[in-house]
Amino acid sequence: MIQSSLRQFGIDLRRLDTQTTYSVYHYWRPMMKAPFIVWAETGEADDFHADNGKAEILLSVTIDVYTQTEFDELLDKVFEYLDGKKIPFTLDSVDFEEDTRLIHYSFTCEMAVVTSGET
């Protein structure tokens, strides 16, 4: 259940719109032409317990968007995806990386995974 939810999250990030497939990487940042997204689960957040077990697992996830384009539409697409999926998120920082010449947007979000037997 957790692994399939994580796989689907990565697939969804690749398909933020119907006309473009974005370069999306799990855990590591390649040295490649931007734009691209790097995401990773970073741990477990507050969970919901019921009937002496976890009814819902809440994972903390980081999403890093790298672009060379000022006002890149990709940023809006990430916002729209997270908001549309009702995934709580925060844009933590925006930096210009001198060494790579990339604009780097860093998000944190919380992804709920319902445990087996729940819907």
N, C-alpha and C positions, 0 to 999 in steps of 0.2 A: 504494500500500500504506500509506504513512504517513497520507495525507489520509483515506483510508477508515477507518483505525483511529481517527483523531481524531474523525471524524464519529460513528462508532459509540459512542465513549466519551461524547460529549455526549448522544446519544440515550439511552444507558443511564442517565446521571445524571437525565434527565427522568423515567425510569420506574423509580425505585428500589423501588416496590411496584406491585402490580397495580391498586390502587384510586385512586391519586393520580398526577397528572402535575405535576411541580414546575417552577417557573420557573427555567430554567437559561440562563446567558449565557456566551458565549465572549469573553474579554478584558476586557470593560467592565462596570462596575457601574451599573445604572440607579438612578434615584431613584424607587423604588416600594415598595409595601407588602411587608413580609417575611412569610413566609420566601422566600428565593431562594438560588441557588447561582451563583457566578462561577468559572469555571475557565480555565486557560490553560497551554499548554505553554511551558516557560521555557528549554529548551535540551536538549542531548544529554548523557546521562550515559555511564557506561561501556558500551561495545558489545562484542559477541562477534564476533571475526573468524575466518574459516576460508576455506581455498582462495583466499587472496589477495583477500578481499572481506569485506563485512559480512554475517554470517549472521543477526545480530539487532541491531536498533537499540533502544536504551533511551532513552526520552524522560523528562525531568523535567517534572512537571506540578504545578501548584498548584490546590488546590480551596479556595474560601472559601465558608463557609456563614454566611448572615446570618439572624437570627431575632429576634423580640421576645419569644419564649416561653422562659422558664426551663425547662430539662430537655426541650427540644423533641425529639420522636421522630425528626425528620429527621437529627439527628446520629447516632443509632444506625443509621439506614438507610444513611448514607454509610459508616460503619464496616463494616456487614454486606456491602455491595456490594463494597468494596475487598477485604475479607478473602475473600469468596466467589469473587472473580475472581483470587485469589492475586496481587494487586497490593500490593507492599510500600509502606507509608505511615507517616507520622509526623504526629501532631497537634502542630504547632509552637507555636501560641499560641491563647489565648482572651482576647478583650478586650471590654469594654463601651465602645461609642462614644458619648460624651456628646452630640455634635452630632446624631447620627441616632437615638439611643436604641436602637441595635441591639446584640445580642450577636454577635460576629464570631469564628468558629472558622476557623483557617487550617491546612490540611494541605499536606504535600508528598508526592508519590508518584512511582513510577517505572513507566512503562508500556512493556512490551516489544512491539516490532513485528517480526515475522518477515519477512525480505526475500523477494521473489518467488522461486519455485523451492523454497522451504522450506515445511514444514508443521508 
